[in-house]
């Protein structure tokens, strides 16, 4: 992905389906990808470009709103650039980059009424409506079939394929309304919820959720609500969580927070929890959301939530026929803004593990168990240090009495702060992303 432009408004229609439940009933696919966010769309693009028959499924249509900080790190930008090389921009229905994306130039950190601004190493901001729609358009251009508004009801792993039950997303849970297909492999990119029933034969599907894990809350506000200037991300930190506030390419204000569950319960509502967090940290002042009009907007906004954020789940089934990428494979608190970059990296690592099994005729042949183990090992090697660093940052952020002095130091020594930021957010992207 090239540097995002500074202007533009995301006005786009729905990405049209290229398949229907009726048209695919009984079909066998080399790969089925469940979930069309960044990780799922990237997986579908990579596998389809290798010549496999790929079906990309999502319960929603695209574009659709999504709880997300909407920031792209250096790693995310580099991974998107590799996808542009796989599918030339001219072939994409949605263009070469997320429409109207803005450069992210600086971060304003605020806690206990202390704030400091530090420069952001090359980053971008783009709404998930634009990013995800472009990802699906890229997958279609690569040759994947696209089936929106469809949920996966069951996955049943057998010795030679995975049986898959599909149903319309708005249909009642009724097996008589389920369409059956099969796949050589299934890539699960269904996010944090990953609520697919009946994964018989997968063996190691236990979720491990950190006991002190926070939950995600978020909303979007109209441009008239206030908010920071374009290109600036405000991170408000309090003792009970943190909230990122950033202006999107169409002028709206995106808020995404990680908050202690007991804080939400005590506040009585997501709106009260976020409003209290912003006020306690001084983030409402830093983000220009302290006016009566802005507070009224915050009070009446529609909020979205997530399950507990910090979790882990095995990325491969015993046979290697079901693999997980993105948030479905594991997640830690997203303060460092690397979530979408990690999702895109996991899609690449999964594709690389499967590459040796793709024949010249565009079929999967070989030992999927070994490929699954290879992916799990590569995933572990790549993310262990990143997740550990992110947890350390999270521990510091949970202690505002440490953050306040650090911000005062950043104001006194901005050059030093600029050198520290890449260490906090992971520095430059991995060399593999440039290959």
Number of C-alpha atoms within 10 A of each C-alpha: 17 11 14 20 15 14 14 14 14 17 10 13 9 10 18 14 15 14 16 15 17 8 9 15 15 13 11 20 20 21 27 29 30 29 29 30 26 28 33 33 29 27 35 36 28 27 29 23 19 20 19 21 21 29 26 26 28 22 19 17 18 27 19 13 16 17 19 22 27 26 26 24 28 23 27 24 24 25 27 25 19 16 23 20 11 15 21 14 17 11 15 20 17 21 16 21 24 25 25 22 27 27 23 25 17 19 21 22 24 30 29 19 16 18 24 21 19 22 18 22 19 16 21 25 27 28 28 23 19 24 23 24 27 25 29 30 23 30 31 27 21 23 21 29 21 24 24 23 16 21 23 23 22 20 22 17 27 14 9 12 19 26 20 23 21 20 23 20 16 11 11 11 12 9 12 8 13 21 19 20 18 23 24 24 25 26 25 26 28 26 23 19 12 15 13 14 12 14 18 14 17 19 13 12 16 9 13 12 17 13 9 11 18 23 20 25 23 25 24 24 20 16 15 12 20 22 28 20 15 20 20 25 26 27 25 29 30 25 17 21 27 27 26 27 30 29 30 27 25 19 20 19 24 24 25 25 31 25 25 19 18 13 19 18 12 10 14 11 14 25 22 17 23 29 20 18 25 30 19 19 27 23 32 27 18 25 25 15 24 20 13 10 13 18 17 13 19 22 16 10 16 13 18 16 16 15 15 23 23 21 20 19 17 18 27 28 22 19 23 24 24 29 25 30 30 28 27 26 25 23 21 24 23 23 23 18 20 22 24 25 23 25 27 27 29 27 27 24 21 26 20 17 19 23 15 13 16 17 14 9 9 16 17 20 12 13 13 21 16 15 24 24 18 19 25 23 15 16 19 13 11 16 15 11 12 17 18 12 17 22 18 12 17 18 10 13 21 16 15 19 14 12 21 22 13 16 22 14 14 20 17 12 11 17 12 13 19 17 14 14 17 16 11 15 21 19 15 14 17 15 9 12 18 11 9
